[in-house]
Amino acid sequence: MKKILITGLCGFIGAHIIEHILKTTDWEIVGIDRLSYASTGFDRIKDIEAFDNKRFKLFTADFTKPIREYLAEEIGEVDYILHMGAQTHVDNSIKDPKSFVEANVIGTFEMLEYARRLKGLKKFIYFSTDEVYGPAPKDYEYKEGDRFNPGNPYAATKASAECLCMAYANTYSMPIIITNTMNVYGERQHPEKFIPLVINKVLKGEKVLIHANKDKTKAGSRFWIHGRNVASAILYILNNTNEELDTHDAEKGKFNIVGEKEVDNLEMAQFIAKTLDKELIYEMVDFHSSRPGHDLRYGLNGDKMKGLGWTPSKTFEESLSKTIKWTVNNKKWLEVIKYKEQK
């Protein structure tokens, strides 16, 4: 039996990873979460029936502060660390960049400091984003190790944290891996995110704003991936690779986790409305010119993971349809009280 420490596990993606690990392994899970607004308390953990699981232990602690001795003793030795706790919403990073520096840069520093004191640590995975590479030109997909070009404060803090990981791998010979993931969706996602936001607006007959180019003729696009497929990829990397980050080889120790197809925002909204059998009322808006930092397109190359033998287990349409129907049957996730308070 192995033990994995996960930060930010009360969040949307963290809950999917916990659920996948509990279902497919005999591992013990220890979590650290400071329960920010995006966590919605313990709701997700209870919803996946992990809260009372004997293999699961959760500590409510702020990982932007040093991991004190008493907490380290409670956690004990761990085989793996998955550091995914972060502030993630681009709009919020534009309004309040300092909180993102504290959570994403200082938080990663403190976790690295804690990790380098662990004698038996086998892997430290830093969970990063496609946004560190900045906007992708048409038909271009960034590969592992390409240069950074962050276009907003959120992306900049994630790129900064990646650089810290590279420095610690080089300086302290730590077994670090970095993953870059594209837009994730699935059950229990925070209602400020695009897919639940569109579901909510379509159900209420409200107008959906579609992020588009300056001329308002082409919608922004993303490669979407379901949370369970992200969880599957993370576990696959832990079980099937011996690679570690090498600052002299930009590709080594980095893995892009990519959805199977690119979908633009209008196509996504249309798919949601069709699945709900509702009319889509929408307006194309030029977010990028009015609010710099919103990139029109992102693109990652997924060939490395395919070469290792990993591909998403379900198609995009199948996963998205299931998510939409689940959300309609679990409307409390569209009306999170904490979200209303944040607004």
Secondary structure, DSSP 8 states (H G I E B T S, - for coil): --EEEEESTTSHHHHHHHHHHHHH---EEEEEE---GGGTTTHHHHHTT-TT-TTEEEEE--TTS---HHHHHHH---SEEEE------HHHHHH-HHHHIIIIIIHHHHHHHHHTT-SS--EEEEEEEGGGG----TT--B-TT------SHHHHHHHHHHHHHHHHHHHH---EEEEEE--EE-TT--TTSHHHHHHHHHHHT--EEEEB-TTS-SB-EEE-EEHHHHHHHHHHHHHH-----BTTBTTTTEEEE--SSEEEHHHHHHHHHHHHT----EEEE-HHHHSTT--SB--B--HHHHHHT---SS-HHHHHHHHHHHHHH-GGGGS-HHHHHH-
